[in-house]
Amino acid sequence: MDQRTPPDLSRDAEAAARAVSLSAAQRAGAQDRDDGFPSADLADLARLGLLAAPVPVAAGGAGLGEEPGAGALAEVLRLIGYGSLALGRLYEGHVNALQLVAQYGEAGQRARLFADARAGHLFGVWNTEPAGAGLALDADGDALHLSGAKSFASGAGFVTRALVTAQGPRGGGTLMLVVPLEPGTRADLSAWRAQGMRASATGTLDFGGIALSDGDILGEPDDYFRQPVFSGGAWRFTAVQLGGIEAVFDAWRAHLVRLGRGADPHQLARLGEGAIAVEGARHWVARAAALATGGTLPAARVVAFVNLARLAVEKAGLDVLQLAQRSVGLPGFLRGHPLEQLSRDLATYLRQPGPDRALTGAAEEILAAGEGVADLWDGDGP
């Protein structure tokens, strides 16, 4: 294995992400169609080392996300999301999968799957299922095979290493599986007619009949749901969303400059409110990344903070969208205007599951805490 440590992880990964972000933004318009997909951008991720970057240094990667506080990973995700939210969604899933492999995989599994990442395979994490057709691992003697499907699977038909949840045989709990897939097979994208994120290739994938072995099972039953990794990892998609929020803000500001509308006090007031929202989101993302990866707080406290961060970033995004659309007016809704696709993609990606439960769960944790509010997130909780 390659034991070398990158000379400057933050600088190198950030530089690669900036390059990908620029080219992805230029290609995003052409990819904005029902059968679109950022294939060229994924090739750039592989070429510049970002598909392999989340692999631990000891396994030949750059260890992106291993650093305390995950600051470098947050910045990479933000930059990629700025260029393309569809690409950012796919890359966040890839990072998530590799982090789960690093945490729960046995030595042989880690070596094999990390080699796949270095070779350019795209990983994804899929856990949503169509009603009545959930994924199950069935046993026929010593033989294992899958039945069922996953829905709302981003990168369906393009992800070649899918980390999925499945009901284990004989009621053995929920298992994590890493399933090798051939590109262009088993995916049905016909129902993905979304307003935004059209290039994310989100659809249903049928796993029926795929044969697996014990070596494809990752960790122990129900490991996938262990906290704070399960809920705390949501900070990663807030970093991608932050990039999308900043892209909307910059397109809005450029519109005002281009048309010479900056002297209007109402436009200035809206822009100022938008800047407050953007900066607030930046602080929530940075703090959530630090707390989720710092290891100094109890799991419930980490989950509560990350859930609050999810909702704060969502609110910031919705505020910026409303302000930008109010400011730009009808031109911002016309195809071809820079704001139009950015707004659709952000509005769609901001829709994450269980927002009400996230809010009330966080509030319950805060209510039960013995500390004052200034001490809730600082130090070793009870």
HELIX and SHEET records of a PDB file:
HELIX    1   1 LEU A    9  GLN A   31  1                                  23    
HELIX    2   2 SER A   39  ARG A   47  1                                   9    
HELIX    3   3 VAL A   57  ALA A   59  5                                   3    
HELIX    4   4 PRO A   68  ALA A   70  5                                   3    
HELIX    5   5 GLY A   71  GLY A   83  1                                  13    
HELIX    6   6 LEU A   85  TYR A  104  1                                  20    
HELIX    7   7 ALA A  107  ARG A  118  1                                  12    
HELIX    8   8 PRO A  169  GLY A  171  5                                   3    
HELIX    9   9 ARG A  198  SER A  200  5                                   3    
HELIX   10  10 ASP A  214  ASP A  216  5                                   3    
HELIX   11  11 ASP A  223  PHE A  225  5                                   3    
HELIX   12  12 VAL A  229  GLY A  232  1                                   4    
HELIX   13  13 TRP A  235  LEU A  259  1                                  25    
HELIX   14  14 PRO A  265  GLY A  294  1                                  30    
HELIX   15  15 ALA A  299  VAL A  328  1                                  30    
HELIX   16  16 LEU A  330  PHE A  333  5                                   4    
HELIX   17  17 PRO A  338  TYR A  349  1                                  12    
HELIX   18  18 PRO A  355  ALA A  368  1                                  14    
HELIX   19  19 VAL A  373  ASP A  375  5                                   3    
SHEET    1   A 4 PHE A 123  TRP A 126  0                                        
SHEET    2   A 4 ARG A 161  GLN A 167  1                                        
SHEET    3   A 4 THR A 174  PRO A 180 -1                                        
SHEET    4   A 4 ILE A 217  LEU A 218 -1                                        
SHEET    1   B 3 ALA A 136  ASP A 140  0                                        
SHEET    2   B 3 ALA A 143  SER A 147 -1                                        
SHEET    3   B 3 ALA A 211  LEU A 212 -1                                        
SHEET    1   C 3 ALA A 149  ALA A 153  0                                        
SHEET    2   C 3 GLY A 203  ASP A 206 -1                                        
SHEET    3   C 3 ALA A 187  ASP A 188 -1                                        
END                                                                             
